[in-house]
Amino acid sequence: MEKIRVVKRGSPSAKKIFLVSFLSLLGALAVASLIFFLYGVNPFQAYARLIGGSLGSPYSIGETLRRAIPLLLVGTGLTLAFRGSFWNIGAEGQLLLGAMAAAGVALFSRLPSPLLLPAMFLGGFFAGALWALLPALLKSKLGVNEVITTLMLNYVAMNLILYLVQGPWRGTQKWGFPYTDDIPPAARLDTIGETSVHWPTLILGLCLALLIYWVLHHTTYGFEIRVLGENPEAGHFAGMSPVKTTALVALVSGGLAGLAGVGEVAGVHHMLRNPGQISLGYGYTAIIVAWLARRNPLATVLTALFFGAILTGGDALKISLGLPFQVVDVLNGLILFFLIGGELLLEYGLEWGTEGERR
Amino acid sequence: MILSWIAAALSRMVSYGTPLLLGTLGEIYAERSGVLNLGVEGMMILGAVSAFATAYTTGNPWLALLAAAAAGGLSSLIHGFFSISLRANQVISGLALTMFGLGLSGLFGKGFAGLPLDNPLPKVTVPLLAEVPLLGTALFQDKSPLIYLGILLTPVLWFLLFRTSLGVNIRSVGENPAAADAAGLNVWRIRYGCVFFGGVMAGLAGGFLSVAYRPAWTQGMTSGMGWIVVALTIFASWNPTRGLFGAYFFGLLFYLSYRLQPWLAPEILQMAPYLGAVLALVLINLFQKRKGGPEALMEPYKRGEK
């Protein structure tokens, strides 16, 4: 009897990884088109609008790029964290803390203009890094699961920002809206032409992706992170310090999320406002960015662009086909499901034939 | 004056605490069997939208609860499929379920947003008990039947988990699936059963929100309650009775965050459940000589490995 069976394989080739990732995406989009159809929208039309709305004009390309910037920064940090087996689900909160620090420095520090932006980036990095350091210390010192602590701190961060913009930091020139005042012009990032692509953050993200790739694959630090991530006992036996490594990957991934928050404040909003407006769930979407990149920092450049396009295309679907923006969550959820499903294919692979036939 | 204030506080406490309690009871069972389900928020909101749509189109709020339970249960099976059958990462699969649920409910709930519901779940007064001054009036007068369901289910689920062989089986599958398997238990079936039960309870919690608590459908109306449930499950150290106290405690905090608004920003008190969960985890790990929670939590099981 012919049967599909699951066979364990060695480590998969790059070509196969690419193929399986591509098939996973295709599968997710196929299920999504079924949902579009049930909703009464022609799936082909929906995908045409999604592509047109995210890549069809200079404006939409700009919007895609500006959403890709935080995804690139956060996603790159997460590849490092996931490689080091630090399951950081708290990038959303770390990003918000970075945004908070940036707005705080810009509004209240009274630093001379040229120092303002560097201080904001530095402050944002450290705010995000420290927000991630607490779960890292709890993990390595007490064995507290970091998935839950990083996740919970997201909601603490959200409430903290809400408190600030509705209370002590509420602007005097905002007619009662829960916004801070605008940050001074010297604290704003330059953008490309008429778009809102704050290019300094984009360059920063690209450089950091390269740097982290290099550290991960060409330095002893990177070697330790990879060993401890894949086989903590072996790493420990070889004299590596899990405490130090966990703290390091937490600091860097939190810091990068913090930088993304700085970019949103200094490059896009020019103020601190509701958490839901500062971040369109970038911290969560970046988990998929890192996963689709298969924890490779360089590949996040591509996957961040892809999800930037989906977020932008979601806006286009909302305007032109009347679909709610949540359609993006449907796509994101499905893609994530198919990606982890596809991993089984990579790890094991399907073969035709009954067991024992080939042995 | 003070007494009526306390009565109002208690009454709001159980109302707001009930969806948290229902969700937590379900998640406790899922996690006790070794499966962390971070999809509670997604299952809850799918329950809420299904319940509202059913109540609105059929006019029957009881049928709506059934729809909520079915929506929660069916969506939990997606997580079951990926995390139990495919042995995928439970964290990622749960997150995917939350994203998917929030998205799907937004899509199919769009037509129901802002509509009034003429036939919400009727309120029930328990005879005799409601006559008890203060506590009786606060807890048993004009309350949703789901509030009573939560109160009744708590001791039943506690008994089932800690005093019956089914409970022993569930816990041993969550602590050491290989040993449970060797002892002849069907790990696969027990885990699927617990995850499904968790989904049903999360769905009911969502149904409570949209056809009883505030009979209406709004986008994203669960507003992070699913994550409080995840926090509460830890806060209650995976024990149904402590789950009840925890859920009501956070229900009270939520009420207080509105009442104390002139003196204290509501956001500060609303941080409490999340900080509480972190603190609970720290305490569990400090004072117990074992990892917090079921030993095999988040570990997929495959026969013949380890």
Interface residues (C-beta under 8 A of the other chain):
Chain A: I35 Y39 W87 I89 L138 L142 G143 V144 N145 V147 I148 T149 L151 M152 L153 Y155 V156 N159 L160 L162 Y163 Q166 G167 Y284 I287 W291 L323 P324 F325 Q326 V327 V328 D329 V330 L331 N332 G333 L334 L336 F337 I340 G341 E343 L344
Chain B: L36 L38 G42 I78 F82 L86 R87 A88 N89 V91 I92 S93 L95 A96 L97 T98 M99 F100 G101 L102 G103 L104 S105 G106 L107 F108 K110 Q219 G224 W227 V230 A231 I234 A265 E267 I268 Q270 M271 P273 Y274 L275 A277 V278 L281 V282 N285 L286 K291 G292 G293 M298
